[in-house]
């Protein structure tokens, strides 16, 4: 009994059993736990809130998310590729702390002046502060090892990169807070597996579902934590099914409970957040053009809100044409020509996502007959199968195509603006077709889906969704595709100005909430997939992230902030990932060969009449799964990627390091003779803790502000910290 008790104490405290009196009480253990947790909480808050007010100018993506917070306060609609919860919380924190939504957040480096920005910064920082205690509690629930929990907390507290990412008005601290809450909730729920269907069991299952909903409502990468919790849930259900003392229906009850709390509840909350988002943002803004004409008709101040215009389209009308795909933009032109060497040097035709005078077109017959009929007062309606020309209002040139390759998509024909004062040639003639239409059907505003086919070249007017270079103002490429089944070739008439036809209200096209909800997601997915780096923008590759290869400036000029992980922690995490894989494989082989009942570090904690067991390597294995889920998918992503995308995976690897290091020290202690084991045990712990603390002190200027010369200068105090040439601080 004495030996078991000593082993239990060692597993929980992480201190050598020979150094602890065997009569230690549960009360003193609990007091130690609470004292350490209090130190963790205070240290996390101190390191995060220190100098949170500096710099007093816009840092990095504060220009985006601060601006979006302002738009929520002003109820101005906008488009973003992320779900709304994080931005709504930023706006709420600003509103409650006195920010009025008037600051423009134009660009990084702009001074805040008298603007009350601190409320939003402190809110994000406080959520970032909670990442550390969540990490501590998660490791405790998974291992019951105070040593592993404390080391995890130290790694998270002393990582200058995590501090930097969670000190500003960004989505990342909010995302990481909810993600860590979901991980902890899942681990805490599992600890009550022996009290199934009790109140506390239901409570933690529901809390986990709430955190999952909030995580994916901040960024879509929250899907990875859904998968992580889902895999753990499958493992739990498999364990329940193994219990032959329970009927099969008992497993069904467990499944239904998890289905309700981990799928239905998050889905309801997620939909509710979007309902609030679409209800609050009811005023027209610069994101209107990404959405369908019917969607825009619900936005106050939009030209389509309470608008009335002719239902039918007639020759002589001034119209705008919107691409009908999700997030489709407007057919657009301007005076600028295609560059030399990219087809004919004629006027550019593009699509543009924002409302603009250069989106307006005059619809004409292929000849001048429409002018004669209009002159006599006869209205000539555009019908299915008609041959038309489209004349750009501002430049008086017609939409034109010919057998020259498009600027980017070389297998398509180039589309240009051609002619003078509305007069061109036969390559300006297009055939308009209504999808599902027949001869005699009239083209209607908004509701008619149109295909516009070139009469001579037999190709279809389309947009490739490829962004043109700076010569095309980063607008989207428009081409004529010989494949008439092109899925992006559908258009609809949005604006329709023609005073000889009666107007009808746009209310007839108003979508309901479900339609707006679905369209919002289609546009977000489209926007996410299309994110490309801007010229001069610093991006990174997934292989660079774990090795801390290159950081990212949050603030430049005279007060520099540089996002870079603490190299001792990051490189240590990578080493312990490798050590974990080797150890796990070694123990798996030994167990399979019957040479290992339980690996070193297998714990038995006795507490009264209860017995709790936890395999530290199994806990580390689940954290490794979480790391893989939050890192490997980025290798397959085609969108632009940044260094900060790795931080969710970094949190998993830091927790894994805490557990694996604790496993290693316990194994050394158990395997080596005294007094070598005691000396080596404390030497390892002292070396790791001192290395982490010293590196935090050395690299803290990257987080709290650098005013001295660049690290490239030999006389700079930062020069000795430039351990890799790729570091740019």
N, C-alpha and C positions, 0 to 999 in steps of 0.2 A: 504493500500500500504506500509505503514511504517513497519508493522509487517512482511510482506512477504520479504521485503528487508533485515530486520534483520536476518530472518531465512536463507536467501540465503548466507549472509556473514558468519554466523556461520557454515554452512555446508562446505564452502570452506576454511575457515581459521582455524576452529577448536577452536577458542577463543570465550569466552562467549560474546553474543551479547551486553549485558549491558556494557561491557567494551570497546566497539568500537563505535566511532562516526558514526551516521547514514549517514553522508555525505561523507563517504570514497569513493574515486574515483576508477574507473577501473584501472587507471594508477598506483596508489599506490598499488593496489592488485597485478597487474602484476609485479611491482618492487619487492614486497615481495616474490612472487613466484620465480623469477629469482635469488634473493639473496639466498633463501633457496636451490634452485637447485645447485647453484654454491658451496655452503658449502658442500652439499652432494657429488658433483663430486670431489672436492678437498680432502675431508676426505677419500673417497674411494681410490683415488690414493695414498694418503699418507700412509694409513694403509697397502696397498698391496705392494707398492714399497719399503717400509722400510726394509732394510737388505735383499733385494732380492738376493744379491750376496752371501749370507751366507746360509748354509755352502758351502764351496768351494769344495765339493765332491758330488758324485752321490747320490741322495736321492730316495729311493724306486723305483718306476717304471720309473724313468728317465733312468735306465739301459736298458729298453725296447724301449721307444719312442725316446730317444736320439740316440740309435743305429739304429732305423728305419729311423730317419732323415738322418743319415750318409749313409745308404743304398740308399736312394733316391738321395742324392748328387752324389754317386758313380754309380748310375743306376743299383744296384745289386738287383735282385729279391729276395723276401722273402714272407713268409706266415704269416698272422695275422688274427685274428677272427673278426676284426673291418674293416669297410669300410675305404677308403684311405684318405679322405680329411684332417682330423686332422693331420695325419703324414706328408702329403705333405706340409701343412702350416708350420709345425715345421721345415721341411727341407728348405723351402723357406726362412723363417726368419733367419735360420742359415747361409744359402748361402749368403743372402744379407748383413749380418753383419760380414762376413769374416771367418766363420767356413768352413774348407775344407773337412770335413767328414772323417778325419783320426783317430779320437779318438775311441777306441774300446768299451767304455761303458760296461765293462765286468761285474761289480757287484757293488751293493750299497756300499758306503764307499770309493771307489777309488777316489783319488784326481784328480781334473781337471788340476792342474798345469798351464801351459801357454796356455791351450786350450781356445778358445773364445766361451765359453758356455753361456755368459750373454745375447747375442742377442736372443737366443731361450727362455731363462727364462723370459726375460723382455717382449717378444712378448706374451707369454702365460699369464703373469701377467697383462698386459694391457687389454687383452680380459677379464680376470677375474675382473678387475676394473670396466668394463662396466656393470657387472651384477647388481650393486647397482643402477646406474641411470636408467637402464631398469626397475628395480622393482619399483622405485619411479614413473616413467612415466606411467607404467602399472596401478598402483593403482589410479593415478590421472585420467587417461582416463576412468577407470571403475566407479569412485565414485565422481570425482571433489572435493575431500576432501583433503586439504593441510595437515591437521593433520594426516590422515591415510597414506598419501604418505610419509610424513616425518618420522613417526614412523617406517614404513616398511624399509626405507633407514637406519635408526639407527640400526634396528635389523640385517640387512645384513652387515652393516659396522662393527659392534661389534662382529660378530660371528667369533671366532678364528678358528673354523673348516673350514668355507668357505674361510678364508684368506689362511690357510695352503694348502688347496686343489688347490688353484689358483695361487700359487707362484712358481711352478716348471714346468719342461718340461714334461707335461702330456696332455692327451686328455681331461681331465675333464674341465679345464677352457675354452677350445674351445667349447666343447659340451654345457656347461652352457651358454656361450655367445650367441650362435646361438639359443638355446632354449628360453632364455629370450627375444631375438630379435623377435622370432616368436610370443610369447605371447603378447609382446607390439604391434607388427604389427597388430595382430588380433584385439586387443582392439582399436587401433587407427583407423583401417579401419571401425570398427563398429560405431565410432563416426561421420563418414561421411555418415551415412545411409540416411540422408535427402538430400544428393547431389549425388545420384546414377548415375553412368556412367560418372561422371565428371573426369577431368584429375587426380585430387588428389585422388579420389576414386579408379581409376585404379592403380595409383601409389602405394598406400598402400596395395591394394590387391596383387599386384605383389611382393612388398617387403616381405609380409608375406610368399608368395610361395617360394621366394628365401631363406629366413631364414629356412623354413621347409626343403627344399632340403639340405641345409648345415648341419642341425641338424642330419638328418638320414644318411648323408654322413660321419659323424664322428663316431657315434656308432648306432647300430640298436635300442637301446632304444629310439632313436629319433622317432620311430614309435608311442610312447605314445603321443607325442606332436601333431603328425598328427591326432590321434584320438580326442584329446582335441579340436583342431581347427575344425575338422570335425563335432563334436557335436555342437559347437557354430554356425557353418555354417548352420546346419540343423535347429537350433532354429531361425536363422535369416530368412531363407527361409520360415519357417512356419509363421513368422510375416509378411513377404511380401505377402504371400498367403492370409492372413486375410484381406488385404486392398481390399475391394470390389469395390473401385473406379477405380482400375486398372484391365485390362483384364488378363486372365490367361496366355497369351503369355508373359506378363511382368515378371511373376515369372519364366518362362522358360528362359528368357534372363538373369535373375539373376543367375539361376542355371548354365547356360553355361559359364557365366563370371567366376564364382568360379571354375568350372570344369577345365577351361583352365589355370587359374592362380594358383590354389591350387593342381592340379593333373598333368596336362600335363607339365607345366613349371618345377615343381620339378623333374618329371621323366626325362625330357630332361637334366636338370643340373646334376642329379645323374648319368645318363649314361655318360655324358661328363666327369665327374670327373674320372670315371673308365677308360674311353678311355685314358685320360692323364696318369693315373696310369700304365696301361698296356703298353703304349708307352714309358714312361720314364724308367720303370724297364725292360730293355731288355737284362740284363746280368745274367748269371747263379749264383744262390746263394744257401743258405742252405734250402730254402723253396721249391726247385724244386720238391722234392719227394712227396709232398702232391698232386701234380697235375698229370694229365694223361700224358702218353707218348707223345701224339700228342701235348699237350700244351707245354711240355718241349722242343719240337723240334724248338720252336720259340725263345729260350733263348740263346744268344751268350755265348759260353764257356761250354754249356751243352754238354754231350757226344752225344746227339741226334741232336744238331744243325748242319746243313749241313752234317749230318751223312749219311753214306751209309752202309747198311748191307743186308744180304739175306732177300728177301721177305718171303721165305718159311723156315720152321723149319725142320731140319734134325736131326737124331740120331747122337750123338757125338758133337752136338753144345753146347756151353756154353751160358746159357741164364739167364735172370732175369725174375721173375714172379711178376707182380704188380696186387694187388687187384683192381678190376674194379669199385668198388663203388666210390662215391665222396670222395676225400681225402684218397683213399686207399693207403696202404703202400706196401712195398716189402716183399716177403717171405724171411725169414732170419733165420740164425742159428749161433751158436758160441759154443765154447768148454764147456760152463757151463751146468751143469745138473739140472734137476728139483729137488727141495728140498725133503728130506725124508718125507714121508707121503702124498705126492701129486702125486699119480700114480707111475709109474715105474721111478726109478732113472736113466733116460736116458737123452740124450742131448736135450736141449731146442730148440723148433722151434717156432718162433714168426713172427710178421710183424714189420718192421722198416721203418720209414718215410723218412729216409735220404739215399743217395747213399753210398754204402759201399761194400768192397770186400766180406763180409760175405753174400751178397745177391746173389752170383753167384752159379748156379747149372749146372751140367752135365745131359743132358737128354739121357736116355738109354732105350733099349727094356727090357721087363721083363726077358729075358734071355740074353745070350752073342752074339746073332746073329748079332747085329749091328757092333760089333768089327770085325767080319770076313768080312762083306760087305765093311766096311771102309778100311780094309787092302787091298782089291782088287780094291779100287778106286770107288766102287759103292756107290752112294748116296742113303740112305734109308730115305725117308721123313716121318715125323710124320703125321698120318691121324686120322680122326674122328673114335673113337671106339678102338684105339690102347691101348694095355696094356704097361705101362711104369714104369720106376723107375727114381727117381730124386736123384742124388748124390751131396751132398754139396762139393764144390770144396776145401774149406779150411780144412775141417775135415774128408772128405772121408766117411761120413755116409749118409745113405739113409733116405728120408722122410718115416715115418713109423707110423702106427696106430694100436691100439689094444683095447680090451674091458676094459680099465682102464678109470676112469672119468678124464675129463680135469681139470686143476688146479682151475679154477674159475667157469666155466659153467659145473656143474656136470652132466647134462643130455647129454652132448656131450662126445665123446671119446677123449682120449689124443692123441696128435700128437707129435712124438719125432724124434730125429735122432738116427739111429740104424745101427749096423754093423761095420765092420772093413775093411778099404781099398776098400770100395764099395761093399762088400759082406754082405748080410743080410739074410732075410728070406722071406717067402711068404707074410708077412704083409707089405712089402715094395712095393707091386704091386698096381698100380692105373690105372684106365681107364680114358682116356682123351676124352672129348666130346666137340664138337664145337656147341655152341648155334645156332640152326637153320640149323645145318649141317647134312650131310648124309654120308653113307659109301663111302669112297674114297676121301672125301674132305680133302685137305691138310691144316694143321695148318699154318696160316700166322702170321708174326710179327705184333704186335700192333693191327691189325684190327680184329683178331679172338677172340671172347669172349669164354673162356674155362671153363668147369666144370671138376673137377678132382675128380673122385669117387673111393673110396677104393674097390678093387676087392673082398675081402673076407668079410669085415664088412658092406658093402653096406651103407656107410656114405660118406659125401661129404666134401672135404677140404674147410675150411672157416675161416674167422676171425670174432670174436665176437665184436671187437672194444672196448673190456674191457682192461683197463691198468693193466699190471702185477705189483706186488710189486717190491721192490728194488732188490730182488733176480733175477727178470727178466728184470732189468735195465729199468723199466717203459715202456717197449715195449708192443705191443698189443698181446693178447692171440690168438693163432691159435688152432683150434679144428677140429674134424671130426663129422659133424652133421648128425644124422640119418634122419633128414628131408631134403630130396634132393631138396626141393624147397627154401632153404635158400637164401635170397636175397643178402647176402654178399659173396656168394660162386663163383662169377665170377672172372676170372683172364685173364690177357693177357700177352703175351711175349713182353718184352720191348727191352732189349739188346739181340742180337743174333749173336754170334761169330762163324763162320764156314767158313773156307777158301776154301771149295770145291764148294760153290755155288756163283753165281754172286751177287754183291751188287746192291741195288737200293737206290735212294735218299729218305730221310725222308720227303722231301717237299710234297710228295704225301699225307701225313697225316696231313699237316698243317691246323689248325682250323682257321676260320674267327673270327672277333672281337665278334660277337654275341655269338658264341660258347664258346669263352674264358670268356666272361662276365657271361654267365650262369654257367659255371663250377666254376668260382671264387666264386659265391654265394653258390653253393652246398657245396664247400669245407669249406667256412666260417661258414655256418649253422652247418655243421657236427662238425667242430672244437669247435664252441660255445657250442653245446650240450654236448660235451665230456670233457669240462673243469672240472678237479677234483683238489682238494687241494693237494699240494705237502707235503711231510713229514715235520712236524715242522712249516708249514705255518699258519699264523694267519688268520682265517676266522671268519665270524659272521653269525648270523641268523636274519631274518627280524624283529622278535619281539624285538630284542635288539636295533634297530636303533632309533626309535622315543624317547626312554627313555634315549638315550645317555649312554647305559650300558657299552660299552667297546670301546676304541679308537684303534689306529693303529700307530705303529712307522713308521715315514718317514726317520728318521736318528737316529742311535744309537751311541754307544761309548761315546766319550767325549763331543759331541755337539748333544744333543738330540732334535728331532722335533717329536711331538706327535699329530696326527690328532684326535681331540676331539672337539665336539661342545661346545659352551658357555652354561653351564648348565642352567643358568637363562633363556636364550632365548629358548633353546630346551624344557625345561619342561614347560615354559610359553606357547610355541606354542601348546604343547599337551593339556594344560588346556583350551586354547581358542578354540581348535578344539572341545572339549567337550561342552564348553559353546555355541559355534555356533550351534551345533546340537540341543541342548535343546531349544535355542532361536528360531531357524528356525521352529522347530516342534510346539512350543507354538504359534508363530505368524500364522503358517499355520492353526492350529486348530481355533484360534480366527477369522481369516479371513473367514474360511469356515462356521463359525457360525454367520457371519455377524456382528461381534463386532469390526472389525478392517478394516478401509478403507485402510490405509497405516501404516506400522510399524514405530516406532520412527527411526529417521535417514533417512527417505525418504526426498530427497532433491529437491528443485526447485531453479535453478540458472537462474536469469534473466540477460540478456545481450543484451541491445538494443531491437531489435524486436524478438530475438530468445529466446526460452525456452528449456532448457535441463533438463531432469529428470533422476534420478538414484537411484535405490533402493540399499542401501549398503548391505543388506542381500542377494540380488540377485547376486551382485558382489562377495560376500564371497562364495556363493553357487557354482559359477563357479570355484573359486579357490579351493574349497573343491573337486570338480570333478577332477581337475588337480592333486591334492594331491593323491586321490584314484588311478587314472590311473598310477601314477609314483611310487606307493608304493605297492598296493595289488598284482599286477602280480608277484612280486618276491616271494611271498609265494608258487606259483605253479612251480617255476623254479627248475630244478634238477641240474643245474650247480653250481659250486662253487660261493659263494657270499661274498662280502666284505662290510665294513662299508660305503665306499665312494659311493656305489650304491644308498644310500638314499638321497644324496644331491639335486638332481632335485626335489624330493618331499619336501624336507626341504625348498626350495625357495618358493614353493607354500604355505606351511604352514606359513612362515614368512609374506608373503603378506596378507594372510587371517587374521593373528593376528593383523596386522596394521589396517585392516578395522574393525574387530570385536571390538577391543579396542576403536576405535573412535566411533563406534556405541554405545558401553556401556557408554562411558563418556557423549555423547550427550543425551542418554536416562536418565541418572542420573540427568543431568542438567535440562532437561525438566520436570522431574517428582517430584523433590524435591523443597521445598520452599527456597526462599532466606533468609539469606545468606548461608545456609547450602550447597546449590547446588554449589555455587561458590567455597567455601572452599574445598569441597570434590572433585570437578572437578579438581582443580589445584593440590590438594594433590595426587590424583591418577596419574596424568601425571608426576608430579615431582618424585614420588616414582618409577614408571616404568623406566623413563629415567635414574635416578641416579643408580638404581639397575643394569641396562644393562651396563652403563659406568663403574661402579666399578668392575663388574664381568669381563668385558673386560680387565681392568687393571690387575686384579689378575691373569687371565689365559693367558695373552699375552705371558709369557715365553714359553708356549707350542708351539706357532707359531714361535716366533722370536729366539728361541734357549735356551736350558737349559744346563748349565755347572756344576751346583751344584749337590749334592748327590741326589739319587733317593728319591721319595716321601715315600718309605718304611722305610727310615731312620728317626727316631724320631727327630734328630737334623737338618734335612733338612728344608730349607725355603719352600719347596713344600709340606711338610707333612700335613700342615693344609688345603691344597687344595684337598687332596684325600678324596672327599666326598663319593665315592663308592669304595669298596674293589676291584672291577673289573678294576678300572683305574690303569694303569701300569707305569705311567710316573715317 
